[in-house]
Amino acid sequence: MRVLVLADHEHELRVAHILASEPGVEGVAFLGSARSSFIDRAESAAGYQVVVCHDGNGFDLAAAAGAAVVSAAEIDNSPVPAVVGASLLGVGLAMAARLESQGAQVDRVATARPDAAGAGSERVSFPRPVGRVGGTALVGSPIRVVEARSEAPWAAVMVETDGTGQAVVDDFRFLEAIALAAGVALVPPAGVVRVWDSPRSYLARAEHMGLVAAARS
């Protein structure tokens, strides 16, 4: 597949750099105001099969080009085949779904990132260097989710279970890029796929890209 990454900022180019060496990806370019000496800049989405974007801006562009979309945004309807929720929260929900398929009972999913809202009343103990921080419970998620703010450059994803949970801690931009790029493993022929609906395939691609989830008791 030929993939177009929307990138107005340098950190968004990380997604393109990851995908450039991925099996099944025949070509990668970016569209936007970022600058790169390694990734080609495209003038339009014409000729690309997949548009990758952090928000919802790529859906109309993909529709005009007859391409599919991979996005960190969470939407219910799309004019084109789409993979959505390819974000840190999506990684957490996929980790939870995989643990549940193995018989675990998930109590809580927690994420921490530098650009999250301020500290809330729910306390979460992430592995270091994030540590213990206050978070806010999200509404509308399929399971209990808490979102917290971490100190730059760190981010974390943690799934708490009745036994051995899992946690990921790494550079925020690195984890964000992997979460989005791994969505290419799930591009459907039609409809909308959430990354946690196919947790094994999604996490297998993310782990191939460098995601490391460690057991946490």
C-alpha positions as CSV (number, residue, x, y, z in Angstrom):
1,M,0.0,0.0,0.0
2,R,1.0,3.6,-0.6
3,V,0.6,5.7,2.6
4,L,0.2,9.5,2.9
5,V,0.9,11.0,6.4
6,L,-0.6,14.4,7.2
7,A,2.3,16.3,9.0
8,D,2.3,20.0,9.9
9,H,4.8,19.5,12.7
10,E,8.1,17.7,13.0
11,H,6.9,15.1,15.5
12,E,4.1,14.0,13.1
13,L,6.8,12.9,10.7
14,R,7.8,10.2,13.1
15,V,4.8,8.3,11.8
16,A,6.1,8.5,8.3
17,H,9.6,7.4,9.4
18,I,8.1,4.3,11.1
19,L,6.0,3.3,8.2
20,A,8.8,3.8,5.7
21,S,10.3,0.5,6.7
22,E,7.1,-1.5,7.4
23,P,6.3,-4.7,5.4
24,G,3.4,-4.2,3.0
25,V,4.1,-0.4,2.7
26,E,5.3,0.3,-0.8
27,G,5.7,4.0,-0.4
28,V,5.3,6.8,2.1
29,A,5.0,10.5,1.7
30,F,3.7,13.4,3.8
31,L,1.4,16.3,3.1
32,G,1.7,19.5,5.2
33,S,4.1,22.2,6.4
34,A,6.6,19.9,8.2
35,R,10.1,19.5,6.7
36,S,12.0,16.3,6.0
37,S,15.2,15.4,4.3
38,F,14.2,11.7,4.1
39,I,10.4,11.5,3.4
40,D,9.0,12.8,0.1
41,R,6.5,15.6,0.2
42,A,3.2,15.1,-1.7
43,E,1.1,17.8,-3.3
44,S,-2.2,15.8,-2.9
45,A,-3.6,12.5,-1.8
46,A,-4.0,11.2,-5.3
47,G,-2.4,7.8,-5.8
48,Y,-2.3,6.9,-2.1
49,Q,-4.4,4.1,-0.7
50,V,-4.3,5.2,3.0
51,V,-4.2,8.6,4.6
52,V,-2.8,8.7,8.2
53,C,-3.8,11.6,10.5
54,H,-3.8,12.5,14.1
55,D,-7.3,14.2,14.0
56,G,-10.3,14.2,11.8
57,N,-8.9,16.4,9.1
58,G,-7.9,13.6,6.8
59,F,-11.3,12.1,6.2
60,D,-12.5,14.5,3.5
61,L,-9.1,14.4,1.8
62,A,-9.2,10.6,1.7
63,A,-12.8,10.6,0.4
64,A,-11.8,12.9,-2.5
65,A,-8.9,10.5,-3.3
66,G,-10.8,7.3,-2.8
67,A,-8.4,6.3,0.0
68,A,-8.9,4.8,3.5
69,V,-8.0,6.5,6.7
70,V,-6.1,5.7,9.9
71,S,-6.7,8.2,12.6
72,A,-6.2,8.8,16.3
73,A,-9.6,10.4,16.4
74,E,-12.6,8.4,17.6
75,I,-15.6,8.6,15.3
76,D,-18.6,6.5,14.7
77,N,-19.1,7.1,11.0
78,S,-16.8,7.7,8.1
79,P,-17.2,8.3,4.4
80,V,-14.3,5.9,3.6
81,P,-13.0,2.7,5.2
82,A,-11.3,3.8,8.4
83,V,-9.3,2.7,11.4
84,V,-10.0,5.0,14.4
85,G,-8.8,5.3,18.0
86,A,-5.1,4.7,17.1
87,S,-3.9,6.6,20.1
88,L,-2.5,6.1,23.6
89,L,-6.0,5.4,24.8
90,G,-6.5,3.0,21.9
91,V,-3.4,1.1,22.9
92,G,-4.7,0.9,26.5
93,L,-8.1,-0.4,25.4
94,A,-6.4,-2.9,23.1
95,M,-4.2,-4.1,25.9
96,A,-7.2,-4.5,28.1
97,A,-9.1,-6.4,25.4
98,R,-6.2,-8.8,24.9
99,L,-5.9,-9.4,28.6
100,E,-9.6,-10.0,28.9
101,S,-9.4,-12.6,26.0
102,Q,-6.8,-14.4,28.2
103,G,-9.2,-14.6,31.1
104,A,-8.2,-11.5,33.1
105,Q,-10.7,-9.1,34.7
106,V,-9.7,-5.6,33.9
107,D,-10.3,-3.1,36.6
108,R,-9.0,0.1,35.1
109,V,-7.1,1.5,32.1
110,A,-5.0,4.6,32.7
111,T,-3.0,6.9,30.4
112,A,-0.6,9.7,31.2
113,R,0.7,12.2,28.7
114,P,2.2,15.7,28.8
115,D,-0.7,17.4,26.9
116,A,-3.5,16.0,29.0
117,A,-5.7,18.1,31.2
118,G,-4.6,19.0,34.7
119,A,-4.5,16.6,37.7
120,G,-7.8,15.2,38.9
121,S,-9.0,13.4,42.0
122,E,-8.3,9.8,40.9
123,R,-4.8,8.6,42.0
124,V,-2.8,6.4,39.6
125,S,0.6,4.9,40.3
126,F,2.4,4.4,37.0
127,P,5.9,3.0,36.8
128,R,8.7,5.5,37.1
129,P,9.6,8.0,35.8
130,V,5.9,9.0,35.6
131,G,5.1,7.8,39.1
132,R,2.0,8.6,41.2
133,V,-0.2,11.3,39.6
134,G,-3.8,12.5,39.8
135,G,-6.1,11.7,36.9
136,T,-9.6,12.3,35.7
137,A,-12.1,9.6,34.9
138,L,-13.4,9.6,31.3
139,V,-17.0,9.0,30.4
140,G,-18.3,7.1,27.4
141,S,-15.4,4.6,27.3
142,P,-16.2,0.8,27.1
143,I,-14.4,0.2,30.4
144,R,-13.2,2.4,33.3
145,V,-10.6,4.8,32.0
146,V,-8.5,7.5,33.8
147,E,-6.5,10.1,32.0
148,A,-3.6,11.9,33.8
149,R,-0.9,14.4,32.9
150,S,2.8,13.4,33.0
151,E,5.9,15.4,32.9
152,A,7.5,15.8,29.5
153,P,8.8,13.9,27.7
154,W,7.2,10.8,29.3
155,A,3.9,9.1,28.6
156,A,2.4,5.9,30.1
157,V,-0.3,3.4,29.4
158,M,-1.4,1.0,32.2
159,V,-4.0,-1.7,32.5
160,E,-4.9,-2.8,36.0
161,T,-6.4,-6.3,36.4
162,D,-7.3,-8.7,39.1
163,G,-4.0,-10.4,38.6
164,T,-1.0,-9.3,36.5
165,G,-1.7,-6.1,34.5
166,Q,0.5,-4.4,32.0
167,A,2.2,-1.1,31.6
168,V,4.1,0.9,29.0
169,V,6.3,3.9,29.7
170,D,8.3,5.7,27.1
171,D,8.9,9.0,25.3
172,F,5.5,10.6,24.5
173,R,6.1,11.3,20.8
174,F,7.6,7.8,20.3
175,L,4.5,6.1,21.8
176,E,2.1,8.5,20.0
177,A,3.7,7.8,16.7
178,I,3.6,4.0,17.2
179,A,0.0,4.1,18.3
180,L,-1.0,5.8,15.1
181,A,1.3,4.0,12.7
182,A,0.2,0.5,13.9
183,G,-3.3,1.2,12.7
184,V,-2.3,0.4,9.2
185,A,-2.4,-3.3,10.2
186,L,-6.2,-3.0,10.4
187,V,-7.3,-1.1,7.3
188,P,-10.7,-2.6,6.3
189,P,-12.3,-2.9,2.9
190,A,-15.3,-1.0,4.2
191,G,-16.7,0.4,7.4
192,V,-15.0,1.6,10.6
193,V,-12.7,-0.5,12.8
194,R,-11.6,0.6,16.3
195,V,-8.1,-0.6,17.2
196,W,-9.4,-2.3,20.4
197,D,-11.8,-4.4,18.3
198,S,-8.8,-6.3,16.8
199,P,-6.3,-6.1,19.7
200,R,-4.0,-8.9,18.8
201,S,-3.3,-7.7,15.2
202,Y,-3.0,-4.1,16.3
203,L,-0.7,-4.8,19.3
204,A,1.4,-7.2,17.3
205,R,2.1,-4.5,14.8
206,A,2.8,-1.9,17.5
207,E,5.2,-4.3,19.3
208,H,6.9,-4.9,16.0
209,M,7.4,-1.2,15.7
210,G,8.9,-1.0,19.2
211,L,6.1,-0.9,21.8
212,V,7.1,-2.9,24.9
213,A,4.4,-3.8,27.4
214,A,5.8,-5.1,30.7
215,A,3.9,-7.2,33.3
216,R,2.8,-5.3,36.3
217,S,1.4,-7.0,39.5
